[in-house]
Amino acid sequence: PYLAIFPQCEDTRGRILTAWSPNSVDGKRALQILEQVERDYSVDPKRIVLAGWSIGGFGAIQVAAANPTKFSGLIALSAGADASLASPLKSVPIWLFHGAQDAIVRPDEPRKFHKALLANGSHAWYTELHDGDHNIWETVLTEDALLRWIARPTNADQAPAVVRSQKHHATSTVAQPFVPALDIPHA
């Protein structure tokens, strides 16, 4: 029931933590792609959730902070952000996910950002998978609780439980070819 857009970061030479910033070439291109999709498809402007994993999560937070009225929800996996970005996100429903065993982005990053969000009056949720590493997206993005949340983002109550652990999630060790569900020309 969702329309998903997956732009790829093309700037591989710039600073990694600013690759998806709203003022970067890739950040601007991603927003332009979203605008085009909104023009070409039936998109409810009140139901646009921004999500990102790893560097995409850092970028999703930055883009949402620069455009807080654009998104009905924000999901960041294996990412964090500077505490200064908490203020513009006060009214945006947010769900942060992180693996306690993440050696690439230390769990302190999202924990600090979550504390900054709460201190600013946000009701953001933070879910940490105790046995999760940096690749928690393989587990989190298939959770029914998250899919239900995407349909109606809110942080009014306690976060729904994400029940599967990363260790019990079946993953393939063989690279699978990417098969797009939809191809939008010139995107």
C-alpha positions in Angstrom: 0.0 0.0 0.0 3.0 2.3 -0.2 4.9 4.2 -2.9 8.6 4.0 -2.1 11.4 6.1 -3.5 15.0 5.0 -3.1 17.4 7.7 -4.4 21.1 6.8 -4.2 23.8 9.1 -3.1 26.0 9.9 -6.1 28.5 12.1 -4.3 31.2 9.6 -3.2 34.0 12.2 -2.8 32.4 14.7 -0.4 32.1 14.5 3.4 30.1 11.4 4.2 28.0 12.9 7.0 26.8 15.8 4.8 26.2 13.7 1.6 22.4 13.8 2.2 22.2 17.2 3.7 19.3 19.3 2.4 21.7 21.7 0.7 23.9 19.0 -1.0 23.4 18.0 -4.6 22.1 14.6 -3.6 19.8 16.1 -0.9 18.3 18.5 -3.4 18.0 15.8 -6.0 16.1 13.5 -3.6 13.6 16.3 -2.8 13.2 17.0 -6.5 12.5 13.3 -7.2 9.8 13.4 -4.4 8.2 16.5 -5.9 8.1 14.8 -9.3 6.5 11.7 -7.8 4.0 13.8 -6.1 3.1 15.4 -9.4 2.9 12.2 -11.3 1.2 9.9 -8.8 -1.6 10.0 -6.3 0.3 10.9 -3.2 -1.3 12.1 0.0 0.9 15.0 1.1 -0.1 14.4 4.7 1.3 10.8 4.6 4.9 11.2 3.5 7.4 9.3 5.8 11.1 9.9 5.3 13.4 7.1 6.2 17.1 6.3 6.0 19.6 3.8 7.1 23.2 4.6 8.1 24.4 7.7 6.2 20.9 7.9 4.7 19.5 8.0 8.3 21.8 10.9 9.1 20.6 12.6 6.0 16.9 11.8 6.6 17.2 13.6 10.0 18.9 16.6 8.4 16.3 16.8 5.5 13.4 16.4 7.9 14.8 19.1 10.2 15.1 21.5 7.2 11.5 20.6 6.1 9.6 19.7 9.3 6.2 20.3 7.8 6.8 18.2 4.7 6.9 14.8 6.5 4.3 13.0 8.5 7.0 10.8 10.1 10.7 10.1 10.2 12.5 6.8 10.6 16.3 6.6 11.1 18.1 3.4 11.4 21.8 3.0 12.5 22.2 6.8 12.6 22.3 9.8 14.8 22.4 13.6 14.6 23.6 16.7 16.2 21.4 17.8 19.1 20.7 21.1 17.4 18.5 19.3 14.9 16.0 18.3 17.7 14.3 21.7 17.9 12.8 21.8 14.4 11.7 18.2 14.7 9.6 18.7 17.8 6.3 18.0 16.1 7.4 15.3 13.7 6.7 11.7 14.8 10.1 10.0 14.9 11.2 6.4 15.4 14.9 5.7 15.8 16.3 2.2 15.6 19.8 1.1 16.4 21.8 -2.1 17.0 23.5 -2.3 20.4 26.4 -4.1 18.7 26.9 -1.5 15.9 30.6 -0.9 15.5 30.2 1.6 12.6 27.9 4.1 14.2 28.2 3.7 18.0 24.9 3.4 19.9 25.8 6.5 21.9 25.0 8.6 18.7 21.3 7.9 18.5 20.9 7.7 22.3 22.2 11.3 22.6 20.0 12.5 19.8 17.0 10.7 21.3 17.7 12.5 24.7 17.9 15.8 22.8 14.6 15.1 21.1 12.9 14.3 24.5 14.5 17.3 26.2 13.0 19.5 23.4 9.5 18.1 24.1 9.4 15.5 21.3 7.8 12.2 21.9 10.2 10.3 19.7 10.7 6.6 20.1 14.0 4.8 20.3 14.3 1.0 19.8 17.6 -0.7 20.3 18.1 -4.3 19.2 20.3 -5.8 21.9 22.0 -8.2 19.4 21.7 -5.9 16.4 24.7 -4.6 14.4 24.8 -1.9 11.8 22.6 -3.9 9.3 19.5 -3.9 11.4 17.5 -2.7 8.4 17.2 -6.3 7.3 15.1 -6.9 10.5 13.4 -3.6 11.2 12.0 -2.9 7.7 10.1 -6.2 7.7 8.4 -5.6 11.1 4.7 -5.4 11.0 4.7 -2.9 13.8 6.8 -0.5 11.8 4.7 -1.0 8.7 1.6 -0.1 10.7 3.4 2.9 12.1 4.3 4.1 8.6 0.6 4.1 7.8 -0.2 6.4 10.8 3.0 7.8 12.4 2.5 8.8 16.0 4.5 8.9 19.1 1.6 9.3 21.5 2.0 6.0 23.2 4.8 3.6 24.0 6.6 2.3 20.9 5.3 -1.0 19.6 7.6 -3.9 20.3 9.9 -5.0 17.5 10.0 -8.7 18.4 12.5 -10.3 16.1 16.1 -10.2 17.0 18.7 -9.6 14.2 20.3 -13.0 14.9 17.0 -14.8 14.2 16.3 -12.9 11.0 17.1 -15.0 7.9 19.6 -13.3 5.7 21.2 -14.4 2.5 24.9 -14.6 2.1 24.5 -14.6 -1.7 24.1 -11.2 -3.3 20.7 -11.0 -4.9 20.2 -8.9 -8.0 18.1 -5.7 -7.5 14.7 -6.0 -9.1 12.9 -2.6 -9.1 9.2 -2.8 -8.4 8.7 0.4 -10.4 11.0 2.4 -12.6 10.4 6.1 -12.9 12.2 7.5 -16.0 14.6 10.4 -15.3 14.4 9.9 -11.6 
